[in-house]
Amino acid sequence: MKSSIFEFKNEQNKAPIGKTITLIRGLPGSGKSTEATRINVKHVEADMFFVKSEGYCFEGNKIKDAHAWCLSEAKYSLNRDEDVVVSNTFTRIEEMKPYIEASKLYGASLQIIECKGDYLSEHDVPEATIEIMKRRWEELPNDLKVYSTPSHHTTRHHQPA
């Protein structure tokens, strides 16, 4: 699986230790959910809001509610001093800001993983929607200091502003 990892220092300007919030970003079908399940901590994503007893039932008019629920679940875990991984598309940097602020508020380290695989979308997202997301995609800032480079990931640390 192709991915890059970016880690940000906590407010005390230390290398990531203690509780961590991991954000996994990527287009539909890039491997976000698969990557999230490899991290053995609480996992939330907006799509989970649409899972009912009869299965996955997406309702476009409730997408804001889904993202609010997802953020609330992540904050709940951080408040309990638990690590959490959040896998959403996060096509724009702005979409990650509430989670970045939560990492500061709860004194958690922040890690961002970008998935770039090309697999089938498990939620049958239309190709036209994926194309719109591709056009909206914002790269992470270039001013990140390289901390280490494992064989298949680039790990970077940065003090969030």
N, C-alpha and C positions, 0 to 999 in steps of 0.2 A: 504494500500500500504506500503510495506517495504521500508524504506529509512533512510539514515543517513545524517545529515547536519553538515558541517564543515565551520566555519566562520573565516576569517582572518582579522586581524586589518589593518587599513590603515597605511600609512607611518608615521603618527604622533603618532603611537602606542596607539591609542584610540580604544575603543569598536566601532564596526561598527555603524556609523550614516551617514546621508546624502545619497548621491547617492551610489548605490550598483550594482555590477555585480554579478549575480548568475549563476554559471555553474552547469548544471544538467548532470550527467554522469551515464551511465548504458548501458547494452547490448540491442540490439534491442528487443522490446517487454517487457522492464522492467518498463515502465510507465513514461518515461522521458517527452514526449509531454503532457501527461495528467497532470503531476505534474507542468509543466511550465504554463499551462493554469490556474492553481489555483493561480498563482502569478499575480496580476493585474498590470503588467508593459509590456513594449515592449518585445516581444518574437521572437527570431530568432534561426534558426537551419539550418545546411547545407542542409538538405532535402528540405527546402523551395526554394532553388535555382532551383530545378527540377520540381517545380509546374508550369505548363503552363495552358493556357486556356482549354486545353483538359484533364487536370488532371495531376497526378504525372507521370513523365517520366524520370527515372533514367538513366544517361549516365556515366558509369564508367570512361571514359576518361576525364570527367570534374570534378572529385571529388576534385582536388586541387583548381579549380576555385570556387567550391561551398564553400569550407572552407575559402578561401580568401574573398569571398563575405560576409560570415557570420561574420568574424572578423571585416571587414570594417563596417558592419551595427552596430555591438556592439560598436565600437569606435565612430561612428557617434552619437549614443545615449549618450554615456558618455561625449562626447565633448559638447553636448547640456544640460549637467547636468541632464540627465534622467537615471532612473534605467533601467536595461536591464537584461533579463534572456536568457541564451544560453543553449539549450539542444542538445547535441551531445553525441556520445558514449564515447569520451575521455578515451579510454582504457589504454593509456599510459600517465604518468604525463607530458611528453614532449609536448603532444598535448594541454595541458592547459596553457603552459608557455606564449604564446602570449597574452592570456587573463589576466593572472596574471600580466604581464608587462603593459598591458593597464590599469589595476586597479591602478597600481603605477603612471603611467603617468598622469592619469586624477584624481588622489586623491580619488578614489572610494574604498569602502569596497568590499571585495571579500567573497562570500559565495559559498560553493560547496555542492551540494546535490547528494548523490549516490542513485539511484533507483535500487532496487533488486527484483522487482516483476517478475512474470513469466506469461506474457500474450501473446497473438498473436501479432506478428510484423505487424504494420499497412502497412508496405511497402513490405511485403512478402520476407523478407531477407532469403535466403536459410540457412537451418540448418548447412551446412558445413561452411558457412561464419561465423555464430554465434559461432561455435566451435573454429574457428581460433581466433576470438575476445576474447573468454574466455581464451585461452592460452596466449594472449598478455596482459591481464588485469594486471595492476599494482595497488596495494593498496596505499592509501595515506600514507604519513610518519606517524610513530607512535609518533613522538615527539611533538604532539599537546596538548596544555594545555586545559583541560576541563573547559569550561566557565559556562555552565548550561546544565541541562538534562531534557527537556520537556518529557512528557509521552511517545511519540513515536519517538523521534529524539534524537540524540546525537549532541550537538552543541559545537564546539571547535573553539578557536581563536589562531592565530599564526601570527607572523610578517613574511611575505614572505622574503626570502633571495634575 
